[in-house]
Amino acid sequence: MGRLLQDLDYFMEWGGRSWQSLMSYAFEHFLGTDLRGQQVLEIGSRYGKMTCLFALLGAKVIGIDTEGKSLLIAQQEAAKWKAEDAVLFIKAGGDLSIIKDNSFDVVFSKSVLVMVPDLAGFLEEVKQKLKPGGKIVFLENAKGPRWLHLLRAVRHMRKWDYAQARYFTSQEVKMVSQVFDEFVMRSWMFPPVILMMGCKPKVSNPL
Ligand SMILES: C[S@@+](CC[C@H](N)C(=O)[O-])C[C@H]1O[C@@H](n2cnc3c(N)ncnc32)[C@H](O)[C@@H]1O
């Protein structure tokens, strides 16, 4: 299982060392690397590589994405790893109503929350899907200091619509921290990426 994590470059597809280091941290210090018996929901699973990684670590995984075409590629990825019995890919149209409540040990997403229009409502939905004590692991692009933002703009000028670029803001991080217990954030400076981890409260608040 440890060997799979050495291949994060493959499973994470893009983003490089910053994203991989933070994800390694999440596995080593929060999720563990033996996920047998766990149910994982990946939101925005796209081509399914991370979904397959969770399955190869022993979990049963549902990957949802609003984009139906990518799910076909994700199914081929699962076939490649002979993980079809452990993964289910579903086209879900922006909300989580088709997913059963209180049924996941882990909800994972990478570079998705920035695209969610009503983040506060979405986070509450995510919380409903978790079992009590269930964990979230979210990875998002952050803006970083102004000089870095400008450097990134110049570097990507030709291939990136800078004006359209969206980053996860500190206000949005705060929203996540208010919904989940035991919230921990770790960040990477260059390029700026943030890892958010937390848990659904074990006992629901009677108020
Ligand atoms: C930037 S891509 C990231 C894909 C993948 N997580 C990765 O890191 O390569 C964002 C993905 O999230 C999907 N998406 C956006 N909003 C979503 C939502 N509310 N529910 C499920 N998927 C969503 C998009 O269709 C897209 O595939």
The ligand as an SDF file (V2000), in Angstrom:
LIG
                    3D

 27 29  0  0  0  0  0  0  0  0999 V2000
  -10.7330   21.3680  -11.8260 C   0  0  0  0  0  0  0  0  0  0  0  0
  -11.5350   19.8460  -12.0630 S   0  0  0  0  0  0  0  0  0  0  0  0
  -10.6630   18.7990  -10.9080 C   0  0  0  0  0  0  0  0  0  0  0  0
  -10.8850   17.3620  -11.2180 C   0  0  0  0  0  0  0  0  0  0  0  0
  -10.1200   16.3930  -10.3240 C   0  0  0  0  0  0  0  0  0  0  0  0
  -10.5880   16.4680   -8.9540 N   0  0  0  0  0  0  0  0  0  0  0  0
   -8.6570   16.6680  -10.4080 C   0  0  0  0  0  0  0  0  0  0  0  0
   -8.0820   17.1520   -9.4260 O   0  0  0  0  0  0  0  0  0  0  0  0
   -8.0810   16.4020  -11.4670 O   0  0  0  0  0  0  0  0  0  0  0  0
  -13.0940   20.0680  -11.2470 C   0  0  0  0  0  0  0  0  0  0  0  0
  -14.0490   18.8930  -11.4750 C   0  0  0  0  0  0  0  0  0  0  0  0
  -15.1320   19.0190  -10.5800 O   0  0  0  0  0  0  0  0  0  0  0  0
  -16.3570   18.7900  -11.2630 C   0  0  0  0  0  0  0  0  0  0  0  0
  -17.3830   19.4920  -10.4800 N   0  0  0  0  0  0  0  0  0  0  0  0
  -17.5430   20.8220  -10.3320 C   0  0  0  0  0  0  0  0  0  0  0  0
  -18.5500   21.0850   -9.4690 N   0  0  0  0  0  0  0  0  0  0  0  0
  -19.0040   19.8850   -9.0490 C   0  0  0  0  0  0  0  0  0  0  0  0
  -20.0370   19.4760   -8.1400 C   0  0  0  0  0  0  0  0  0  0  0  0
  -20.7950   20.3670   -7.4910 N   0  0  0  0  0  0  0  0  0  0  0  0
  -20.2470   18.1550   -7.9450 N   0  0  0  0  0  0  0  0  0  0  0  0
  -19.4800   17.2450   -8.5860 C   0  0  0  0  0  0  0  0  0  0  0  0
  -18.4990   17.5750   -9.4630 N   0  0  0  0  0  0  0  0  0  0  0  0
  -18.2780   18.8670   -9.6880 C   0  0  0  0  0  0  0  0  0  0  0  0
  -16.0820   19.2860  -12.6690 C   0  0  0  0  0  0  0  0  0  0  0  0
  -16.9310   18.6930  -13.6190 O   0  0  0  0  0  0  0  0  0  0  0  0
  -14.6210   18.8590  -12.8720 C   0  0  0  0  0  0  0  0  0  0  0  0
  -14.5070   17.5490  -13.3790 O   0  0  0  0  0  0  0  0  0  0  0  0
  1  2  1  0
  2  3  1  0
  2 10  1  0
  3  4  1  0
  4  5  1  0
  5  6  1  0
  5  7  1  0
  7  8  2  0
  7  9  1  0
 10 11  1  0
 11 12  1  0
 11 26  1  0
 12 13  1  0
 13 14  1  0
 13 24  1  0
 14 15  1  0
 14 23  1  0
 15 16  2  0
 16 17  1  0
 17 18  1  0
 17 23  2  0
 18 19  1  0
 18 20  2  0
 20 21  1  0
 21 22  2  0
 22 23  1  0
 24 25  1  0
 24 26  1  0
 26 27  1  0
M  CHG  2   2   1   9  -1
M  END
$$$$
